[in-house]
Amino acid sequence: MHLVALNRDSSRQINDLKFKLVKAEQEVTALEQNVTRLEGHVTRYKSSAENAEKVEDELKAEKRKLQRELRTALDKIEELESSNSHLNKRLEKMKSSRGMAQTP
């Protein structure tokens, strides 16, 4: 009787341990799948970050180029305004000298 009880108890413990082993193996498999999925995320995020950095560098270069063009255009505007002012002064001088020449 005692052996039967021991045998039953041992069998129950073995079954419990087998169940725990299967459950642990399933958990390990789930964790491995989770790791694989997360590694895929990391790869995508790294690629996305690299692309974003590349775009950022391109945008910075484009900004520098546009700022140079803006400075050049502003310098040209200033030069043309100065030239226009000078020409207007000459025109006024010419008008005033004609007006003086016509008045006897």
Long-range contacts (C-beta under 8 A, 24 or more apart in sequence): none
